[in-house]
């Protein structure tokens, strides 16, 4: 009953967003759920294709949260965390949720004076209850934003919020340096995914875009990789030394702690999903996608992709540590911002 009430409110609010409040009762009478509206071709025959499209857009956007840093001085840093709930992925097993990524993405956005885009808590809780009741399957209505087809990109609510966040922050900073726009996409990997590595920076998406359009120097990406390592690895060394010192002081028999290590050149987890599928860093760096924006804004600077797009994969042990240690978390996030040239 609680789940039904949540879904009913979700539909009602979405209908209000698009001015279709008179359809609340007909949809209730038809017993149509929000997931049916999003995943079935003809969930309510009395809806026109145009009406259904507008309702679907409102529902999808309502499931995602856009929040801004409380700091008075803003920078154009947008952080995303797409896997904070279990998601269906075409032709694959469902993608598991990645612990602590929402917290870490929000923390980086706050420290940087930027914005965070992620799933709303209400949607995470709704999907969690649904999975418990139906044997572990997430609803197909939530598309994995890190595995979208080319055709889905322009209509993705994640693209909508990336654009809104970027535009708002550019205005908030008076666009003092229009080239300084950064998107970081946070993910979690298992500790055993890449042996000996706790942080993988993926920058292939932006490199591919530079190569494709020939409007920039690919060496800029190599310099970014170097600077990320220069900034972040010392913080990881400090975390390792702190934990070893603590174990030693406690006379623990497990004083040996594998060092926390990062890589910006690993061949896996690069942020590139290929020609037919798209990661969020492919989305944020895609020139053609941003140039599809038609909103009457004469300032084409708003229609440029992010200057820098980085996929950030974190091991579970590092995510858990950063979640529990505010000082180390702040140091780590500040190092990423500095390495990306936004400090």
N, C-alpha and C positions, 0 to 999 in steps of 0.2 A: 504493500500500500504506500509506503514511504517513497519507493522508487517511482511509482505511478504519479504521486503528487509532484515530485521533482520534475518529471518529464512534462507534466501538464503545465507547470509554471514556466518551464523552458520554452514551450511552444507559445504560450500566451505572451511572454515578453518579446519573443521574436516577431510575432504578429503585430505587436504594438510598434516595434521598430520600423516596420514597413507599411504601417497604416492599414492593416487588415484585421483589426480587432473584431469585426463582425463575423469573422470566420472561426473564432474560438469555439463557439458552441457546436457548429457543424463538424469540426474536426473531433471534438470530444465525443459527439454522438456516433461518429464513424469509428471511434476507438483507435485512431491513428497515432502512433508514437513518433517521437522526434527522429529516432533511428530509421523508421520506415520512410519518413519524409525525405531523409537524406540518402537512402540507399536503394529505394524501390523506384521503378520507372513511373508507375501510376498509382501512388498510394491513396490518393483521394481524387476520384474522377471529376468532381465538381471544381477542381482547381485548374486554371489554364496553365499552359507551359510557362508563361511569363510570371504568373503569380507563384508557381512552385519554385521557380528559379530564385525569385527575390526572397522567399521564405527560407530556402536552403542557405542562401548567402548569409542571412541574418542568424540562422541557427549555428552555422559554422563559426562565425565571428564571435558569437556569444560564448563559445566553448574555450576561447583563448583569451589570455590576459596580457595586456600591455601596461607595464608600470614604469614610472620614471624615478630616477634618483632624487632624494630629498636635498641633495647638495645644491647650494645656490649657483655655483659655477658649473655649467654643463659642458660636456664634450660630446661629439657625435660618435658614441660607442653604443652599438646595439648588440645585446647578447641574447642568444636563443638556447632553449633546452627542450627539444622536441620529444624526448623519450622519457617523460616523467610518468607515463602510464603505458600499459600494454596496448600495442597497436597491430592491426592486421597489415600484412604486407603482401602484395600480389605475388602469387606462385611461390610463396615461402611460408614457413611456420610463422606464427605471430611473433613480433619483436617484443622482447621483455622490457619492462621498465628499468630505468637505470638510477639506482639509489643516489640521493644527495645532489643530483645534477640541477634540480630546480633551485635549491638553496644556493649552490655555488654560482649559478648564472645570475641570480638576483644579487648576490653579494658583489660580484664583479661590476655589475651595472651600477650599484650604489657607490662603490669606491671610485669608479671612473666618472661619475656624474652623467651617466648615460641612461639607457632604457633596457628593459628585459621583456622578451616575448616568450610565453610558455603556456601550457594548459592551465586552466583555472582549477583551483582546489576543488570546486564543486564537481567538475567533470572528472577529475581524478578519483574522487570518492564515488561518483555514480558508476564509473566503469569498474572500480574495484568491487562494488557490491554485485554488479551484473556478472562479473567473472566468477565470483563465489557461488552464485545461484545457478549458473549454466554449465559448470564443469570446466571453466578456464578459458573460454573463448571471448575475446573482446568484440565489441560491436564493429561491423564492417563500415559503419558510417564515418568513423574517424580515420582519415587517410594519413599515412605516415609521411610527414612533410620532408623526410630525408630520403624518400624513394618515389618521387612523383614522376609521371610521364611528362613529356614536353608539352602536351596539350593541356595538362592540368595547371601549369605554372601561372598563367595570367589570372586565373580565377581562384587561386589558392588564398585562403584567409591569412596564411603566413606571409605571403608576398604583400598582401594588403597592409599588415601590421609592420612589416619591415619598411615599407614606403612611408607610412604614417609616422613611425618612430624617427626615421632619418630626417624627414621634413621638419618635424617639431623641434628636433635637436639642432638642426641647422639654423632655424629661426631663433632658437633660444640662445645660440652662441653668436648671433648676428653674422653667421657664416664667415667668421674671421679668417678661417683658412679652409676654403672649400674643398681642398684635396684631402683633408684629414677626416676621413670617414672610415670607421672600423666596424666590421661585423665578426663576432666570435660565436661559434656554435659548439656548445658543450655536450659531450657524450661520456658515457662510462664504458670501460672495457674490463673484462675479467683480468685478474692479476696474472693469469697464465697466457693471455692473448699473445703478447710479444715478450718473450723471456727477457727479464732484466730491465724492462721499460715501464715507467709509470706515467709518462706524459708523451703523447705523440701529437705534434703540430702538423696538420695537413693543409698545404697551400697550393695544391695542384690545380684546383678550380680557377683561381685567379691567374695562375700562370698560363693555363689553357686559353683564357680570355685574352690575355695580352698577346699571345702568339697568334690567335685567330684574327685579331683586329689590327695588329701591327702598329698600334698607337702608343706603344711604350716599350721600355727596356726590360726584358725578362730578368736582367741582372738585379733589378729592384727586388724581385722575389727572393733571390739568393741572399741578398743583403738582409732582408727581413728574417730569413731563417737563421742567419748568423746572429742577428741582434736579439732574437727571441732566446737563443741558447745562452748568449752572454748575460742576459738579464735573469733568466729563470733558473739555470743550473746552480748558481751560487745559493739561491733560496732553498733548492732541494738538498744541497749539501748541508746547509744549516739545519734543516729539519732532521736529516739523518744523524748529524752530530748530536743534536739535542736529545733525540730518542736513545742513542747509544749511551750518552752520559747519564741519562735517567736510569737506564737499566743497570749500568755499572754501579751507580750510587745505591740502588736497591739490592745489590749483590745477586742479581737475577742470573740464573743459569742460561737464560736465553738472551745474553747481551749482544750476540751477533745479529745485526739487522742488515738485510740487503740494502745497499744504498738506493736512494730514490734517484732515478735517472730520466732524462728527457731526450727526445730526438725530434729534429725538424726535417730529417731527410729520409725517414724510413719509407720503404716501398709499399707498405700496407697502411690503411687508414689515412689516405691522402686527401679525402674530401672530394674525390671525383668518382662518380658512379657510372660514367660512360656516356654514350651518345643518346641513349633512349631513356635513361632514368636520371634523376637529378637530386643532389644533396641540397641542403640549405645554403651552403657556401657557393654552389653552382648558381643557385637562385639569386643570391645577393650580389654576385659578380657579373651577371649576364647582361651585357650591353643591350642586346635585342629586346630582352624582357622589359627593361626599364624604359626603353624608347617606345613601348606600346602604350604608355600612360597618356591618356587624352583627357585632361581635366580643365582645360582653359587656362592653365598656368603658363604665362609667357616666359617664365624663368626656366630655361631648359636645364639649369644646373640641378634642379630637383629631379630631373629625369635621368641622371647619370647613376650607374651602379656604385656600390661601395668601392672606395679606393683599395681597401684591404679586407680580405675575407679569410678567416682562419678556422678550420675545424680543430677542436681540442678534445682529445681522448685522454681520459684519466683512469688509472687503475682503481680498483675498489679500495685498496688499503690507503691510497692517497686521498681519495674522496672522503673516506671515513675519518681520516686524521684531520683534514682541513675543516670538516664539519664540526669536529670537537675542539679545535684549537683556533680561536678567533685571530690571534696575533699572526700565526703562520698563514692562515687563510688570507688575511689582508696583505701580507708580504707577497704571497704567491700571485694574487690578482694584480697588485701594483706592478709586479715584475712583468707580467704579460702586457699591461698597458704601456709600460716604458719600452719594452722590446718592440712593440708595434708602432712606436713613434708617436704615441698619443699623450704622453706625460707632459 
